[in-house]
């Protein structure tokens, strides 16, 4: 865990008083880094990916315009609950939202653009070397994990190389991976929807889109690319944040996490257990549960570990920079845990109503935001402005509870 930079004693704690002098940043890189090769690699493949995907959708639009428009709308709406879930975890206050947007774009455009020809090449090679039947059964289990997991984790690594100090905890990298995977999942599903509509034996353009939403969204979408890539990203996060650990251990964890993500993807795409639920939608749902629950369990455990480490880092920064008038000892204890933050809100809702609970939630998010600002910039003007926001929200909270 990276310890925060320690400012001079006179600036060590920030209260709600006057603005303090600007401190030198604790260490945070922006995402515009034209002097770094990683920035240009990211921009090159992203630009090519955007051009390729837009071209594909335009060609599809000329054939099945209703399907393209409907699929775009539905899969956009489908992504919203995932983003709201991340929002409910207060992650956008703790980590840079721009980095998450760039991660989503990499997964949705660059990784998809690169994966399409590579998957075709792997399956073609498999068919020639082993046989068409083997490729039909095992091709997706080989091509998907090999190409897609590599391309997705490459996006995570490039973003970290671009903004090296933006991602200081394991959780920040895990969420970065989840956003890459979510972007890949949404755009891939959109492509499947359009291609299915083109190949659909009837002229109806709505039914194939609905079928894809049911199969790839409702039945299988919960345990998909977002989880795989977050598992692989856990290893990258461990590698870059555990600098005090031996290099061989950090490398082993990074390789092991990627291998685990690869296996989870392989297990999902493989024909194993394919007869467990029988035929039809119900059989597909049973198979999805049988394969998906282990994936979900692994993801939950890694996210829980990363969240615990994140809480420890939050407490270190809060104790070092922020005075009790902005963050009471009770609030410090609760801010390190999502469960404790929610527990405080539930208690306040019972005693003082929904409005007070919502105000407390806004206060908690402002406090988390201030912790990130302090860690990035020290006790400078941005932190003082965040302190003023907290003071105003605390006044609103006092009014809501009296």
C-alpha positions in Angstrom: 0.0 0.0 0.0 1.5 3.4 -1.0 1.8 5.8 1.9 0.6 9.3 1.3 3.0 12.1 1.0 3.4 14.1 4.2 3.0 17.8 4.0 4.5 20.2 6.5 3.0 20.2 9.9 1.3 23.5 9.4 -0.6 22.1 6.5 -1.1 18.6 7.8 -4.8 19.0 8.8 -7.4 20.9 6.8 -10.4 22.4 8.5 -13.3 24.5 7.3 -11.5 27.8 7.8 -9.8 30.0 5.2 -8.2 28.6 2.1 -4.6 27.4 2.7 -1.7 27.8 0.4 -1.5 25.4 -2.5 0.7 22.4 -1.8 2.8 20.5 -4.3 0.7 17.6 -5.5 1.1 14.3 -3.7 1.6 12.7 -7.1 -1.1 12.5 -9.7 -0.6 12.3 -13.5 -3.2 13.6 -16.0 -4.4 11.4 -18.8 -3.0 13.7 -21.5 0.6 12.5 -21.7 1.9 13.1 -25.3 5.5 12.4 -24.2 4.6 8.8 -23.3 4.4 6.0 -25.9 1.5 4.4 -24.0 -0.6 7.5 -24.7 -0.1 7.2 -28.5 -0.6 3.5 -28.5 -3.9 3.9 -26.7 -5.0 6.7 -28.9 -4.0 4.9 -32.1 -5.9 1.7 -31.4 -8.8 3.5 -29.9 -9.2 5.7 -33.0 -8.9 2.7 -35.3 -11.4 0.9 -33.1 -13.9 3.7 -33.2 -13.6 3.9 -37.0 -14.0 0.1 -37.4 -17.0 -0.3 -35.1 -18.8 2.8 -36.5 -18.2 1.5 -40.0 -19.6 -2.0 -39.1 -22.7 -0.4 -37.5 -23.2 1.8 -40.5 -23.1 -1.2 -42.9 -25.5 -3.0 -40.6 -27.8 0.1 -40.5 -28.0 0.0 -44.3 -29.4 -3.5 -44.1 -31.4 -3.6 -40.8 -31.8 0.0 -39.7 -34.5 -0.7 -37.1 -32.4 -3.5 -35.5 -29.3 -1.2 -35.3 -31.2 1.7 -33.7 -33.2 -0.6 -31.3 -30.1 -2.6 -30.3 -28.1 0.6 -29.6 -30.9 1.9 -27.4 -31.4 -1.3 -25.5 -27.7 -2.1 -24.9 -27.1 1.5 -23.8 -30.0 1.1 -21.3 -28.6 -2.3 -20.3 -25.2 -0.7 -19.4 -26.9 1.9 -17.1 -27.6 -0.5 -14.1 -23.9 -1.5 -14.1 -22.8 2.1 -14.0 -25.4 2.9 -11.3 -24.0 -0.1 -9.4 -20.5 1.4 -9.5 -22.1 4.7 -8.5 -23.8 3.1 -5.5 -20.4 1.9 -4.3 -19.2 5.5 -4.3 -16.4 4.6 -6.6 -16.6 7.7 -8.8 -15.8 9.8 -5.7 -12.8 7.7 -4.8 -11.3 7.3 -8.3 -10.9 9.3 -11.5 -14.1 9.1 -13.6 -12.2 10.1 -16.7 -10.0 7.0 -16.4 -13.2 4.8 -16.2 -14.6 6.4 -19.3 -11.4 5.8 -21.2 -11.4 2.2 -19.9 -14.9 1.7 -21.2 -13.9 3.1 -24.6 -10.9 0.9 -24.9 -13.0 -2.2 -24.1 -15.8 -1.3 -26.4 -13.8 -0.1 -29.4 -10.1 -0.9 -29.4 -10.4 -4.4 -27.8 -13.4 -5.4 -29.9 -11.8 -4.1 -33.1 -8.6 -6.1 -32.4 -10.4 -9.2 -31.2 -12.6 -9.8 -34.2 -9.8 -10.7 -36.7 -7.7 -12.5 -34.0 -10.6 -14.7 -33.0 -11.2 -15.6 -36.6 -7.5 -16.4 -37.1 -7.4 -18.7 -34.1 -10.5 -20.6 -35.1 -9.3 -20.9 -38.7 -5.9 -22.2 -37.5 -7.6 -24.7 -35.1 -9.9 -25.9 -37.9 -6.9 -26.6 -40.2 -4.7 -28.2 -37.6 -7.2 -30.2 -35.6 -10.5 -30.2 -37.5 -13.8 -28.4 -38.0 -15.7 -30.4 -35.4 -13.1 -29.6 -32.7 -13.3 -25.9 -33.6 -17.0 -25.9 -33.5 -16.9 -27.4 -29.9 -13.8 -25.7 -28.5 -13.0 -22.8 -30.8 -14.7 -20.2 -28.7 -13.1 -21.6 -25.5 -9.7 -21.1 -27.1 -10.0 -17.9 -29.1 -12.0 -15.9 -26.6 -9.8 -16.2 -23.5 -6.5 -16.1 -25.4 -7.3 -13.0 -27.5 -10.0 -11.1 -25.6 -8.5 -11.3 -22.1 -5.1 -10.3 -23.4 -6.5 -7.3 -25.3 -8.6 -6.1 -22.4 -5.8 -6.3 -19.8 -3.6 -4.5 -22.2 -6.0 -1.6 -22.0 -5.7 -1.6 -18.2 -1.9 -1.6 -18.4 -1.8 1.2 -21.0 -4.0 3.4 -18.9 -1.8 2.8 -15.9 1.3 3.6 -17.9 -0.4 6.8 -19.2 -1.4 8.1 -15.8 0.9 6.2 -13.5 -0.2 7.7 -10.2 -3.9 7.9 -10.8 -4.5 4.3 -9.7 -2.9 3.9 -6.2 -5.0 1.0 -4.8 -5.9 -2.5 -5.9 -9.6 -1.5 -6.0 -9.0 1.3 -8.4 -7.3 -1.1 -10.9 -10.0 -3.7 -10.3 -12.7 -1.2 -11.2 -10.7 -0.1 -14.2 -10.7 -3.7 -15.4 -14.4 -4.0 -14.8 -15.0 -0.9 -16.9 -12.8 -2.3 -19.8 -14.8 -5.5 -19.6 -18.1 -3.8 -19.5 -17.3 -1.7 -22.6 -16.2 -4.9 -24.4 -19.4 -6.7 -23.3 -21.8 -4.0 -24.4 -20.2 -3.4 -27.8 -19.8 -7.2 -28.5 -23.5 -7.8 -27.6 -24.5 -4.9 -29.9 -22.5 -6.5 -32.7 -24.1 -9.9 -32.0 -27.5 -8.3 -32.1 -26.9 -6.6 -35.4 -25.4 -9.7 -37.0 -28.2 -11.9 -35.8 -30.8 -9.4 -37.3 -29.0 -9.6 -40.6 -29.0 -13.4 -40.6 -32.5 -13.8 -39.2 -34.7 -15.8 -41.6 -37.6 -13.5 -41.3 -38.0 -9.8 -42.0 -38.8 -8.9 -38.4 -35.9 -6.8 -37.0 -37.2 -6.6 -33.4 -37.3 -10.3 -32.5 -33.6 -11.0 -33.0 -32.6 -8.0 -30.9 -34.9 -9.1 -28.1 -33.5 -12.7 -28.3 -29.9 -11.4 -27.9 -30.9 -9.2 -25.0 -32.5 -12.1 -23.3 -29.7 -14.6 -23.9 -26.6 -12.4 -23.7 -28.0 -9.8 -21.3 -30.4 -11.3 -18.9 -29.3 -14.9 -18.8 -25.5 -14.6 -19.2 -24.7 -11.0 -18.8 -24.1 -10.8 -15.0 -21.1 -13.0 -15.1 -19.3 -11.9 -18.2 -16.5 -9.7 -19.4 -16.7 -7.2 -16.6 -16.0 -9.9 -14.0 -13.3 -11.6 -16.1 -11.3 -8.4 -16.6 -11.7 -7.3 -13.0 -10.1 -10.6 -11.9 -7.2 -10.1 -14.3 -6.8 -6.5 -13.2 -6.6 -7.6 -9.6 -3.1 -9.0 -10.3 -2.0 -5.8 -12.1 -3.2 -3.8 -9.1 -1.4 -6.0 -6.7 1.8 -5.7 -8.8 1.8 -1.9 -8.9 0.7 -1.2 -5.3 2.8 -3.8 -3.4 6.2 -2.4 -4.3 7.5 -3.4 -0.9 6.9 -7.1 -1.8 9.5 -9.2 -3.6 9.2 -8.9 -7.4 8.8 -12.6 -7.9 5.8 -12.6 -5.6 4.1 -9.6 -7.3 4.8 -11.2 -10.7 3.3 -14.5 -9.6 0.2 -12.8 -8.3 -0.2 -10.9 -11.6 0.3 -14.0 -13.7 -1.9 -16.1 -11.5 -4.8 -13.5 -11.6 -4.6 -13.4 -15.4 -4.5 -17.2 -15.6 -7.6 -17.3 -13.3 -9.5 -14.9 -15.5 -8.4 -16.9 -18.6 -9.7 -20.1 -17.0 -13.0 -18.5 -16.0 -13.5 -17.3 -19.6 -12.4 -20.7 -20.9 -14.8 -22.5 -18.5 -17.7 -20.3 -19.6 -17.0 -20.8 -23.4 -16.2 -24.5 -23.2 -18.8 -27.2 -23.9 -18.5 -28.5 -20.3 -21.8 -29.0 -18.6 -23.6 -28.1 -21.8 -26.2 -30.9 -21.2 -26.9 -30.1 -17.6 -30.1 -28.1 -18.1 -31.5 -29.6 -21.2 -32.7 -27.6 -24.2 -34.5 -24.3 -24.6 -34.3 -21.1 -22.6 -34.8 -22.8 -19.3 -31.9 -25.2 -20.0 -29.7 -22.2 -20.9 -30.6 -20.5 -17.7 -29.7 -23.6 -15.6 -26.4 -23.9 -17.5 -25.8 -20.2 -17.0 -26.3 -20.5 -13.2 -24.1 -23.6 -13.0 -21.2 -21.9 -14.8 -21.8 -18.3 -13.6 -22.1 -18.8 -9.9 -18.4 -19.9 -9.5 -17.3 -16.9 -11.6 -19.4 -14.6 -9.4 -17.9 -16.1 -6.2 -14.4 -15.6 -7.4 -15.1 -12.0 -8.4 -16.8 -11.3 -5.1 -13.9 -12.5 -3.0 -11.4 -10.5 -5.0 -13.5 -7.4 -4.8 -14.0 -7.8 -1.1 -10.2 -8.1 -0.5 -9.6 -5.0 -2.7 -12.3 -3.1 -0.9 -10.8 -3.9 2.5 -7.4 -2.6 1.3 -9.1 0.5 -0.1 -10.7 1.2 3.3 -7.3 1.1 5.0 -5.9 3.6 2.5 -8.9 5.9 3.0 -8.4 5.9 6.7 -4.7 6.7 6.5 -5.3 9.7 4.3 -8.3 11.0 6.3 -6.5 10.7 9.6 -3.5 12.6 8.2 -5.2 15.5 6.4 -8.7 16.1 7.7 -9.9 17.6 11.0 -12.7 16.3 13.1 -15.0 19.2 12.2 -15.1 17.9 8.7 -15.0 14.2 9.5 -15.9 13.0 13.0 -14.3 9.9 14.5 -17.5 7.9 13.9 -17.6 9.0 10.2 -14.0 8.0 9.8 -14.8 4.5 11.0 -17.8 4.2 8.7 -16.2 5.7 5.6 -13.7 2.9 5.3 -16.5 0.4 4.7 -19.4 0.5 2.3 -21.5 -1.6 4.6 -20.9 0.8 7.5 -21.8 3.8 5.4 -25.1 2.2 4.4 -25.7 1.2 8.0 -25.4 4.8 9.1 -27.8 5.9 6.4 -30.4 3.2 7.3 -30.2 4.2 11.0 -30.7 7.9 10.1 -33.6 7.1 7.8 -35.4 5.3 10.6 -34.8 8.1 13.1 -35.1 11.2 10.9 -36.5 10.2 7.6 -35.5 9.7 3.9 -34.4 13.3 3.4 -31.9 13.1 6.2 -30.5 9.8 4.9 -30.1 11.3 1.4 -28.3 14.3 2.8 -26.0 12.0 4.7 -25.2 10.1 1.5 -24.3 13.3 -0.2 -22.1 14.2 2.8 -20.3 10.8 2.7 -19.6 11.2 -1.0 -18.3 14.7 -0.5 -16.0 13.3 2.3 -14.7 10.5 0.0 -14.1 13.0 -2.7 -12.1 15.2 -0.3 -10.0 12.2 0.7 -9.1 11.7 -3.0 -8.4 15.4 -3.5 -6.1 15.4 -0.4 -4.3 12.3 -1.5 -3.7 13.8 -5.0 -3.0 17.5 -4.1 -2.3 17.7 -0.4 -4.0 20.3 1.8 -4.2 22.8 -1.0 -6.9 25.0 -2.5 -8.9 22.1 -4.1 -9.1 20.4 -0.8 -10.2 23.6 0.9 -13.0 23.9 -1.6 -14.0 20.4 -0.9 -14.0 21.3 2.7 -16.4 24.1 2.1 -18.8 21.7 0.3 -18.7 19.4 3.3 -19.4 22.2 5.7 -22.5 23.2 3.6 -23.7 19.7 3.5 -23.2 19.3 7.3 -25.3 22.4 7.8 -28.0 20.8 5.6 -27.8 17.6 7.6 -28.1 19.4 10.9 -31.2 21.1 9.6 -32.7 17.7 8.5 -32.1 16.1 11.8 -33.5 18.8 14.1 
